[in-house]
Amino acid sequence: MVTSINTKNTERIYQKHYQWIGFVLFIQAIFFFFPRYLWRYVWEQGRVKGLLGGLHSSIQEKENETTHRQQFVANYLSKHLGTHKSYAIKFFACELLTVVNLITQMILMNCFLNYRYTSLGLSIFSYNTAGLDAKDLIFPKLTSCEFEYLGTGGPSKYNSRCVLPVNVFNEKIYIFLW
């Protein structure tokens, strides 16, 4: 357990999250990838690419072939107008799932970082005369660690200074996410 001491009123802040940040980022990546996977590999399955095959190329070999392909797409869309409602509903469901996922991840990230994530980005622009800002409270680089061990005389506790270089990277990642 890592302990940060707030210099303003010397209150102890226990940081229990720093060792779990890598796992949390991995789980968040899976949750953010899920709507894309659902759309691309389950529902869409390359239908638009198949319909527009060859039209997205900037170099066309034969102008007649391009015109024929454009005519085919126009005929298909006019003939099947209004028949792809389930396709559109699935698309908007994926978009809605993405937005709900984003908001949920922001709330959970704020809870995970002891409700200090919302002030993280703004702390970059504010100047604190005490030299301690929200970045240092969430991601301390030098802190006091409590160690507990069991020896021949029974359990003992001692405090030591700990350097947490991984928090430099964690801070940058979460500032980028903010």
URUR-V778264 format. One record per run of one state. SS is the DSSP state (a for helix, b for strand, c for the rest). FROM is the first residue (numbers start at 1). TO is the last residue. If there is no record, write none. Layout:
# URUR-V778264
((SS;FROM;TO) (SS;FROM;TO))
This chain:
# URUR-V778264
((c;1;1) (b;2;5) (c;6;11) (b;12;15) (c;16;17) (a;18;44) (c;45;46) (a;47;51) (c;52;62) (a;63;79) (c;80;84) (a;85;112) (c;113;116) (a;117;125) (c;126;133) (a;134;138) (c;139;141) (b;142;151) (c;152;153) (b;154;163) (c;164;165) (a;166;177) (c;178;178))
